[in-house]
């Protein structure tokens, strides 16, 4: 297990706060991970992924989005999204001060969606995206697709998606990914829902994600 230290940079606006995993043998690259609408950066899936990536030499920052810094519980308000994207942009600024190599941006559900929207607008911001359970549409509302910005996404992306995710079927995800002009891959997690099965027995998931990530971003 890699060490994780509390991280805070209040000189930035929005502030960047979370936990920094420093690898024993750094490879010069970094990964920023953030959470979904109902969670925070201490979500077990994010912690497990951060430890797995740090073990492979990545500096990893798990950070709370601005809406979560302001309220410990509850989903983001409709007007929060732009500020949350600004928080992700500032997280990239903070990490760029610490590592000389590539920076990757990742997030679960809402956090991942905001990362894709940010990178669609700023294609040179990071080297790649790690998107966990992208929320393609609200459950039981497949007509409300969140794909408008995907044709503008030119950042290479790895999507990790459960085959029982109510926010989008694998077939719907495959159709949505065809809209993205950048290189992208879809890692399917059989039988998993929106939590990617991590509350169950999916302890091998971090290794699978690492392997797919390494293949895409070698």
N, C-alpha and C positions, 0 to 999 in steps of 0.2 A: 504494500500500500504506500502510495506517495503522500508526502506531507501537503496539507492544505492550510493556508494562512488567510486570515481575514484580510480583505482588500478593500480599500476605500480611496477614491480620488475626488475630493469635494471641490477641487479647483476647476473641475469641468461642470458644465451646465447643459443637460442634467448630470448630476453626480453619477459616478460609477461605483457600485458597491457589490460585494460578493465575496468569493473565496478563490484564491489563486493556488493552483497545483503546480509546484515547481519540480521538474524532473531531475533525477540524479544525473542523467547523461543527456543534456538538452540537444535536440537536433536542429535548433534554430527556428523552428516553426511554432505557431500558436493556434489554439482553438478557443473560441468564445462560445459558451453555451448558455442559453437562457430557456425560460420555462413557459408553460401554457397559462391560459387565462385564470385557472383556478388554483394555481400552484405557486411555487417559488423556486429559487435556485438550489434548495436543499432536497428537491425531488430525488428519490432513490435512483431513478434511471439516469439523471444527470450526474449524480455523484459517481455511479458505477462507470459511466462513459468517461468522465474526467479522469478517474484513476487509471482506466485502461489506456487512454491516450497518453497520459503522463508517463506511464510505464514504458511507452514506446518513444519517449523523448520530447513530446509536445509540452509546451507551457500551456496550461489550460485555465481559463477564467470562467467560473460559473457566476453569472451576475443576475441580480434582480432588476427587472425592468422598472422604469420610473413609477408606473402605477402601483407596483408592489412595494416600492420604497415608501410611497405615501400612505398606503393602506395595507395592513397585514393580511386581510382577508377580503374576499369578494372579487368579482371579475372587473376588468377595466371598463371605465365609462366609454360611451361611444366616441367622445372627443379626445380620448387618450392616445389614440394610435400614432398620430404624428409625433407626439412627444416621446412615445416609446421607441419609435424609429430613431429619433434624435439620440436617445440613450444608447442604442446599439452603435450608432456612429461614434459616439464618444468613447464607448468601450474599445472600439478599434483604435482610436487615438491613444488611449491609455496603454493598450498592449503593444502598440507599435514602438513605444518608448522602451519596451523591455526585451523585444526579440528582433533579430536582424533579418529573419527569413519571412516565409509566407504566413499570412494570417487567414484563418478559416472562421466562418461564422456559422453557428448552428443553433437550432432551437426546436423545442417541442410545441406542436400545435400552433397556438397564437404567436408564440415567440418566433417560430419558424416562418409563419406567414409574414410577419413584420420584417423579418430578414430578407425574404424574397422581394417584398415591395421596395425596401431600401436599396437592394442591389439592382433591381430593375431600373431605378432612377439614377443609381451611381454604379455603373458596371465595373469600374476599376477599383472599387473600395476594398474588396478582398479577393483571395485567390480561388475560393470555392465555398460551397454551402453544404451543410449537413442538416437535412430536414426530417425531423421525426414526427410521424403522424400529421402530415400536412392536412389542415382542416378544409377539405375541398368544398364542402357545403355543410350547413347545419344538419343535424340528424333529422331524417324524414322530410327533408326539404331539398331534394336533388336539383330542383330548378334554380336554387339560389347559389349558383356557382361562383367561386372566388378565383376566377381565372383571368380577369380583365388585364392584369399586368404581366401575365406569363409570356406573351409574345415579345416583351421587352427585356426578358431576363437573359442576359448573356454571360452569366457567371456559371461555370460548371457546378453541377449539383448532384448530390446523392440523396435520394428520397428513401426513407425507411418506413414501410407501411404494413399494418396488420391486415390479414385477409377478412377479418370481421369488424373492421373499423366502421362505425355508423356515420362518420364524417366523410366517407367516400369509399366505394368499393375499389378493388384492384383494377377492374375494367375501367371505371371512371378515372382513376389515377393515370392509367396508361393513355387514355384519350387526352387528358389534360397535359401530360408531359409532351405530347406531340406538338403542342403549341410553343414549346420552349426551343429557341434556336440554338442554345448552347448545348454542350455535351452533358448528358444526364443519365443516371442509372436509377433503377427501382429495385430495392431490396425488399422482398416480400417475407413477412413473418407469419407463417401458417397458424391459423387459429387464434391470432392475437387481435384484441380490440384496440381502442384508442390509446391505452396505456402500454401498448406493444407487449402485453403479457408479462410485464416485468413484476407485477404483484404476485405472479404465479411462479412458474419454474423456468423462467427464461434467462437464467444466469449466464448462459452461453451467448446471449445477445451482444454484449459489448465486443466479444471477440469476432463475431460475424460482421458487426458494423466496422470494426477496425480493418478486417480483411477486404471488405468491399471498398472502404475509403482508400486504402493503400493501392488497390487496383486502379481506382479512378484517378487518384492524385499522386501517382508514382513519380 
